[in-house]
Amino acid sequence: MVGVLLAVVIFALSFAAHLIYSHVVHFKDKEPVLVRFMAAASIGYVVVYAAAAALPAMGDPVVGRFVDFATGLCAMGFFVLGYVEFWSLIERSFTLRILLDAVRAPEGLTREQIADAYSDGRGLDWMMEKRIDDLLGAGMLVKDDGHIRLTAWARLIAGTFGWVQQVFRVG
């Protein structure tokens, strides 16, 4: 139980630190910053648990030290993955962005107006450039003689998820 409580506290502190940092420091690539904060939170859990386990006042957990640690680590993973997915939804969701743009136009929008107004007037071309730049920055794409090509890693990921989509009959 101590492991789960530590995971909750450490995640809450990391979540707050990420929010504050995101409002104070302006940076272009937001994803790597998020990943670093969440990796630091996970490492922080391991370090704090080890330090807390060394304290005599902590005693032995009823379920055993390893199970307590592993349960907390799983909880930390759940919180981190949940936050990363939530953050990705509010940061990158194409559908959500259209809804946010449409709420500013109570009279409604045509398809062309949606394309032009996308993301506070930056437009769909901006969205495509942003997505491509993100994939280039992540090492998934490379520019080659004016063409954009998949890296070997991206080809593996695309093939794997293509297969998963076929299995689940989605996409």
C-alpha positions as CSV (number, residue, x, y, z in Angstrom):
1,M,0.0,0.0,0.0
2,V,2.9,2.3,0.7
3,G,4.1,1.9,-2.9
4,V,0.7,3.0,-4.3
5,L,0.6,6.0,-2.0
6,L,4.1,7.0,-2.9
7,A,3.2,6.7,-6.6
8,V,0.2,8.9,-6.1
9,V,2.2,11.6,-4.3
10,I,5.2,11.5,-6.7
11,F,2.9,11.6,-9.8
12,A,0.9,14.5,-8.4
13,L,4.1,16.5,-7.7
14,S,5.4,15.6,-11.2
15,F,2.1,16.6,-12.8
16,A,2.1,19.9,-11.0
17,A,5.8,20.5,-11.9
18,H,5.0,19.8,-15.6
19,L,2.1,22.2,-15.6
20,I,4.0,25.0,-14.0
21,Y,7.0,24.4,-16.2
22,S,4.8,24.4,-19.3
23,H,3.4,27.8,-18.3
24,V,6.7,29.4,-17.3
25,V,9.1,28.1,-20.0
26,H,8.2,28.5,-23.7
27,F,9.6,25.7,-25.9
28,K,8.9,24.4,-29.4
29,D,9.0,20.6,-28.9
30,K,6.5,19.8,-26.1
31,E,6.5,16.0,-26.4
32,P,10.1,15.5,-25.3
33,V,9.6,17.7,-22.3
34,L,6.5,15.7,-21.2
35,V,8.4,12.4,-21.7
36,R,11.3,13.7,-19.6
37,F,9.0,14.8,-16.8
38,M,7.2,11.4,-16.7
39,A,10.5,9.5,-16.9
40,A,11.9,11.5,-14.0
41,A,8.7,10.8,-12.1
42,S,9.1,7.1,-12.6
43,I,12.8,7.1,-11.6
44,G,11.8,9.3,-8.7
45,Y,9.4,6.7,-7.5
46,V,12.1,4.0,-7.5
47,V,14.5,6.2,-5.6
48,V,12.0,7.4,-3.0
49,Y,10.6,3.9,-2.5
50,A,14.2,2.6,-1.9
51,A,14.9,5.4,0.5
52,A,11.6,5.0,2.3
53,A,12.1,1.2,2.6
54,A,15.4,1.8,4.4
55,L,13.6,3.7,7.1
56,P,12.9,1.5,10.2
57,A,9.6,3.3,10.7
58,M,8.3,1.9,7.4
59,G,8.3,-1.7,8.6
60,D,7.5,-4.7,6.3
61,P,4.4,-4.5,4.1
62,V,1.8,-7.2,4.6
63,V,2.1,-8.3,1.0
64,G,5.9,-8.2,1.0
65,R,8.4,-5.6,-0.1
66,F,8.6,-6.7,-3.8
67,V,4.9,-6.8,-4.3
68,D,4.4,-3.5,-2.6
69,F,7.1,-1.9,-4.8
70,A,5.8,-3.5,-8.0
71,T,2.2,-2.5,-7.2
72,G,3.3,1.1,-6.8
73,L,5.4,1.0,-9.9
74,C,2.4,-0.3,-11.9
75,A,0.3,2.5,-10.4
76,M,2.9,4.9,-11.5
77,G,2.9,3.5,-15.0
78,F,-0.9,3.8,-15.1
79,F,-0.8,7.4,-14.0
80,V,2.0,8.3,-16.4
81,L,0.5,6.6,-19.4
82,G,-2.9,8.1,-18.6
83,Y,-1.5,11.6,-18.4
84,V,0.5,11.2,-21.6
85,E,-2.6,10.0,-23.4
86,F,-4.7,12.8,-22.0
87,W,-2.1,15.4,-22.8
88,S,-1.9,14.0,-26.4
89,L,-5.6,14.3,-26.7
90,I,-5.8,17.9,-25.7
91,E,-2.6,18.9,-27.5
92,R,-2.9,17.0,-30.8
93,S,-6.5,15.9,-31.3
94,F,-7.6,17.0,-34.8
95,T,-11.3,16.5,-33.9
96,L,-11.1,18.4,-30.7
97,R,-9.3,21.3,-32.5
98,I,-12.2,21.5,-35.0
99,L,-14.7,21.6,-32.1
100,L,-12.8,24.3,-30.4
101,D,-12.7,26.3,-33.7
102,A,-16.4,25.7,-34.3
103,V,-17.4,26.9,-30.8
104,R,-16.1,30.4,-31.8
105,A,-18.5,30.5,-34.7
106,P,-22.0,30.0,-33.4
107,E,-23.4,30.7,-36.9
108,G,-21.6,27.6,-38.2
109,L,-18.8,27.0,-40.6
110,T,-18.5,25.7,-44.1
111,R,-15.9,22.9,-44.8
112,E,-13.6,25.5,-46.4
113,Q,-14.0,27.8,-43.4
114,I,-13.1,24.9,-41.1
115,A,-10.0,24.2,-43.2
116,D,-9.0,27.9,-43.1
117,A,-9.8,28.5,-39.5
118,Y,-8.2,25.3,-38.2
119,S,-6.2,26.0,-35.0
120,D,-7.0,29.6,-34.6
121,G,-6.6,30.5,-38.2
122,R,-3.4,28.6,-38.8
123,G,-5.1,26.3,-41.3
124,L,-4.8,22.7,-42.4
125,D,-1.4,23.3,-44.1
126,W,0.0,24.4,-40.8
127,M,-1.4,21.2,-39.2
128,M,0.3,19.0,-41.9
129,E,3.6,20.8,-41.5
130,K,3.4,20.5,-37.7
131,R,2.7,16.8,-37.9
132,I,5.5,16.2,-40.4
133,D,7.9,18.3,-38.3
134,D,7.0,16.3,-35.2
135,L,7.7,13.0,-37.1
136,L,11.0,14.4,-38.5
137,G,12.0,15.5,-35.0
138,A,11.1,12.1,-33.6
139,G,13.3,10.4,-36.2
140,M,10.4,8.6,-37.8
141,L,10.8,10.5,-41.1
142,V,13.8,11.8,-43.1
143,K,13.9,14.2,-46.0
144,D,15.5,12.8,-49.1
145,D,15.8,14.7,-52.3
146,G,12.6,16.7,-51.7
147,H,10.7,13.6,-50.6
148,I,9.8,12.4,-47.1
149,R,10.6,8.8,-46.3
150,L,10.0,6.5,-43.4
151,T,13.0,5.4,-41.3
152,A,13.5,1.7,-40.6
153,W,12.0,2.2,-37.1
154,A,9.0,4.0,-38.5
155,R,8.5,1.3,-41.1
156,L,8.5,-1.4,-38.4
157,I,6.0,0.6,-36.3
158,A,3.7,1.3,-39.3
159,G,3.8,-2.4,-40.3
160,T,3.1,-3.5,-36.8
161,F,0.1,-1.2,-36.3
162,G,-1.1,-1.9,-39.8
163,W,-1.3,-5.6,-38.8
164,V,-3.0,-4.7,-35.5
165,Q,-5.6,-2.7,-37.3
166,Q,-6.3,-5.7,-39.6
167,V,-6.6,-8.0,-36.6
168,F,-9.1,-5.6,-34.9
169,R,-10.8,-4.6,-38.2
170,V,-10.2,-0.8,-37.5
171,G,-8.6,2.0,-39.4
